[in-house]
Amino acid sequence: MKTLYDVMQLLKRYGTFIYTGDYQADLEMMEDEIKELYRLQFITPKEYSTALLILRQKSSSRKK
């Protein structure tokens, strides 16, 4: 997993599609969903940490 698209595909595997029209809100919702998938042990610790890293990088680069 290397891109935001990859994170979106991971979420899609579990039936989660996020698009509100607000990019920042989408990133926050994706992060919440990733945390929930990890809490429920649907994704591995590596998938969890990689996905969060990608989402947070996108979020911080957007705020600049």
MARKEDO-52028 format. One record per residue: residue number from 0; residue in three letters; x, y, z of N, C-alpha, C, CB in turn. Coordinates in pm, 1 decimal. Glycine has a CB too. Layout:
# MARKEDO-52028
(node NUM,"Ala",(X,Y,Z),(X,Y,Z),(X,Y,Z),(X,Y,Z))
...
# end
This chain:
# MARKEDO-52028
(node 0,"Met",(85.4,-116.5,0.0),(0.0,0.0,0.0),(90.6,123.6,0.0),(-97.5,-0.7,123.1))
(node 1,"Lys",(70.7,208.1,-102.0),(158.3,323.5,-116.5),(85.0,456.0,-138.3),(251.3,300.1,-229.8))
(node 2,"Thr",(-40.7,449.6,-179.7),(-111.2,572.4,-215.7),(-247.7,579.2,-148.4),(-127.1,582.1,-367.5))
(node 3,"Leu",(-307.5,695.7,-156.0),(-442.5,714.3,-103.5),(-540.2,620.6,-176.1),(-487.3,862.6,-118.7))
(node 4,"Tyr",(-517.4,602.8,-304.3),(-601.5,510.8,-381.6),(-596.1,370.0,-321.0),(-556.2,507.3,-530.2))
(node 5,"Asp",(-478.5,326.8,-279.4),(-464.1,194.4,-217.8),(-543.6,185.6,-87.7),(-315.6,163.5,-191.0))
(node 6,"Val",(-542.9,292.8,-9.0),(-620.9,295.8,115.2),(-769.6,286.4,82.2),(-591.0,425.2,196.8))
(node 7,"Met",(-811.4,359.0,-19.3),(-951.9,355.7,-60.4),(-991.4,215.3,-106.8),(-977.7,458.3,-172.8))
(node 8,"Gln",(-902.3,146.7,-175.5),(-929.3,10.3,-220.5),(-938.6,-85.9,-102.4),(-820.4,-36.2,-317.6))
(node 9,"Leu",(-855.5,-63.9,-0.7),(-862.9,-144.9,121.4),(-999.7,-127.7,186.8),(-750.1,-105.8,220.7))
(node 10,"Leu",(-1044.1,-4.2,199.4),(-1176.0,21.6,257.7),(-1287.4,-38.7,172.3),(-1198.3,172.3,273.9))
(node 11,"Lys",(-1271.6,-28.4,42.2),(-1370.8,-81.5,-51.5),(-1388.8,-233.0,-33.9),(-1329.1,-49.7,-196.4))
(node 12,"Arg",(-1278.8,-302.6,-3.0),(-1284.7,-447.0,21.3),(-1382.9,-482.4,132.4),(-1146.4,-499.8,56.4))
(node 13,"Tyr",(-1400.0,-388.2,226.4),(-1489.3,-411.3,339.2),(-1621.1,-335.4,324.7),(-1420.8,-371.3,468.4))
(node 14,"Gly",(-1649.3,-290.0,203.2),(-1777.9,-227.7,175.2),(-1789.1,-82.2,215.8),(-1883.3,-303.3,242.3))
(node 15,"Thr",(-1676.9,-15.0,236.1),(-1678.2,124.7,278.2),(-1636.5,214.3,162.8),(-1585.6,146.4,399.2))
(node 16,"Phe",(-1727.7,301.6,122.5),(-1701.6,400.1,17.9),(-1720.7,537.1,80.8),(-1796.1,380.0,-107.2))
(node 17,"Ile",(-1619.6,621.5,74.2),(-1628.8,753.0,137.3),(-1604.9,860.8,33.4),(-1527.7,766.2,253.5))
(node 18,"Tyr",(-1707.4,943.0,14.0),(-1692.6,1063.1,-67.9),(-1800.6,1161.3,-26.2),(-1701.9,1030.3,-220.9))
(node 19,"Thr",(-1758.8,1267.7,41.5),(-1854.4,1368.6,86.9),(-1842.0,1497.2,6.7),(-1834.1,1397.9,235.1))
(node 20,"Gly",(-1735.7,1508.0,-70.3),(-1710.0,1631.8,-142.7),(-1615.5,1722.7,-66.7),(-1839.6,1704.2,-170.5))
(node 21,"Asp",(-1589.9,1690.3,59.7),(-1496.6,1765.3,143.1),(-1374.0,1676.3,166.0),(-1563.2,1808.9,280.2))
(node 22,"Tyr",(-1265.1,1708.6,98.5),(-1145.8,1624.4,98.7),(-1096.5,1597.0,240.9),(-1035.0,1690.2,16.7))
(node 23,"Gln",(-1087.3,1701.5,322.5),(-1036.0,1685.8,459.1),(-1128.8,1596.4,541.7),(-1020.5,1823.8,527.2))
(node 24,"Ala",(-1258.0,1615.7,527.9),(-1354.4,1531.8,600.1),(-1345.1,1386.2,553.3),(-1498.3,1585.2,580.2))
(node 25,"Asp",(-1324.3,1366.5,424.1),(-1307.4,1230.9,370.3),(-1187.7,1161.6,435.0),(-1289.7,1235.3,217.0))
(node 26,"Leu",(-1075.6,1233.2,445.6),(-955.1,1176.2,506.6),(-980.8,1138.0,652.2),(-838.0,1275.8,497.8))
(node 27,"Glu",(-1050.8,1224.2,725.4),(-1081.0,1196.5,865.7),(-1173.0,1075.6,879.0),(-1145.1,1318.9,931.6))
(node 28,"Met",(-1272.2,1066.1,791.5),(-1363.3,951.2,795.6),(-1290.3,821.7,760.1),(-1481.5,973.2,699.5))
(node 29,"Met",(-1199.1,830.2,662.9),(-1120.8,711.9,626.1),(-1035.3,666.6,743.6),(-1031.8,741.3,503.4))
(node 30,"Glu",(-976.0,762.5,813.7),(-894.1,727.8,930.1),(-979.4,658.2,1036.5),(-827.2,854.3,989.0))
(node 31,"Asp",(-1098.2,709.8,1062.2),(-1188.5,646.6,1159.0),(-1223.5,504.2,1116.5),(-1316.8,729.7,1174.9))
(node 32,"Glu",(-1249.7,484.7,989.7),(-1285.3,351.2,938.9),(-1167.0,254.4,950.0),(-1332.3,360.4,792.0))
(node 33,"Ile",(-1047.2,302.5,919.5),(-927.4,218.2,932.1),(-907.8,176.4,1077.6),(-801.4,293.0,880.1))
(node 34,"Lys",(-924.7,270.2,1169.2),(-911.6,239.0,1311.9),(-1013.1,133.3,1353.8),(-929.6,365.9,1396.7))
(node 35,"Glu",(-1135.1,145.6,1304.4),(-1239.7,49.1,1338.7),(-1208.7,-89.6,1280.0),(-1376.8,99.0,1287.9))
(node 36,"Leu",(-1162.8,-94.8,1156.8),(-1125.3,-223.7,1096.9),(-1012.8,-290.2,1175.3),(-1082.6,-204.6,950.5))
(node 37,"Tyr",(-919.2,-210.4,1222.4),(-808.9,-264.9,1301.3),(-859.2,-313.0,1437.9),(-697.7,-158.9,1319.2))
(node 38,"Arg",(-943.8,-233.0,1499.1),(-998.6,-270.5,1630.0),(-1072.7,-403.6,1621.8),(-1093.0,-160.7,1682.5))
(node 39,"Leu",(-1142.4,-424.2,1512.1),(-1217.4,-548.5,1492.5),(-1131.2,-661.6,1435.2),(-1335.2,-523.1,1400.6))
(node 40,"Gln",(-1002.3,-633.2,1416.8),(-902.9,-729.7,1368.0),(-930.5,-779.4,1226.8),(-896.8,-847.3,1460.9))
(node 41,"Phe",(-984.1,-690.3,1141.9),(-1004.0,-723.6,1001.2),(-878.0,-695.7,920.1),(-1121.9,-644.9,944.0))
(node 42,"Ile",(-795.1,-601.2,966.6),(-671.5,-569.5,894.8),(-552.2,-592.3,986.9),(-673.2,-422.8,842.6))
(node 43,"Thr",(-437.7,-613.2,926.5),(-315.6,-641.4,1001.9),(-257.5,-513.2,1060.8),(-211.7,-710.4,912.2))
(node 44,"Pro",(-170.4,-527.2,1161.2),(-103.7,-408.8,1215.5),(-26.1,-331.5,1108.4),(-9.5,-449.4,1327.8))
(node 45,"Lys",(33.4,-401.4,1012.9),(108.5,-334.3,906.2),(14.1,-254.0,816.2),(187.4,-437.8,822.1))
(node 46,"Glu",(-98.1,-313.4,778.5),(-196.1,-240.5,697.3),(-246.7,-117.6,771.5),(-314.2,-332.0,659.7))
(node 47,"Tyr",(-271.4,-135.2,900.6),(-320.5,-26.1,984.3),(-220.6,89.8,988.2),(-348.4,-76.7,1126.4))
(node 48,"Ser",(-96.4,59.5,1021.2),(3.1,166.7,1034.1),(33.3,232.5,900.4),(131.7,112.1,1094.4))
(node 49,"Thr",(40.1,154.9,794.6),(66.7,210.6,661.7),(-48.1,300.6,616.7),(88.9,97.8,559.2))
(node 50,"Ala",(-169.9,255.8,636.2),(-286.6,334.7,596.4),(-293.0,466.2,673.9),(-415.6,254.2,618.2))
(node 51,"Leu",(-269.2,459.9,805.4),(-271.6,582.9,885.5),(-162.0,679.0,841.4),(-255.7,550.2,1034.6))
(node 52,"Leu",(-45.7,627.6,812.3),(65.5,711.8,767.2),(28.1,784.4,637.6),(193.3,626.6,746.3))
(node 53,"Ile",(-28.2,712.7,544.0),(-68.8,772.1,416.0),(-174.9,878.9,438.0),(-121.9,663.7,319.9))
(node 54,"Leu",(-276.4,847.5,518.0),(-384.8,942.8,542.1),(-334.8,1068.4,612.4),(-494.7,877.6,624.8))
(node 55,"Arg",(-246.6,1050.6,709.8),(-194.9,1166.8,782.8),(-101.9,1251.3,696.8),(-121.7,1121.8,908.3))
(node 56,"Gln",(-25.8,1187.6,607.8),(58.3,1263.9,515.7),(-27.7,1346.8,421.2),(150.1,1169.8,435.6))
(node 57,"Lys",(-133.6,1288.3,369.2),(-224.3,1359.9,280.8),(-290.6,1475.8,353.5),(-330.1,1265.3,224.8))
(node 58,"Ser",(-330.7,1450.4,477.2),(-398.3,1551.8,556.9),(-305.4,1670.0,586.6),(-449.5,1490.8,687.5))
(node 59,"Ser",(-181.5,1640.4,624.8),(-88.5,1748.2,659.2),(-43.3,1824.2,535.6),(32.8,1692.3,732.9))
(node 60,"Ser",(-28.0,1756.5,421.6),(13.4,1826.2,300.1),(-99.0,1914.6,248.4),(56.1,1725.9,192.1))
(node 61,"Arg",(-220.9,1878.6,276.7),(-337.5,1955.4,233.6),(-352.2,2084.4,315.0),(-464.5,1870.3,246.2))
(node 62,"Lys",(-309.8,2080.3,442.2),(-325.6,2194.9,531.3),(-224.2,2305.1,505.2),(-314.7,2150.1,673.8))
(node 63,"Lys",(-115.4,2272.7,437.0),(-9.0,2370.9,413.8),(-47.9,2476.8,315.0),(114.8,2303.0,366.0))
# end
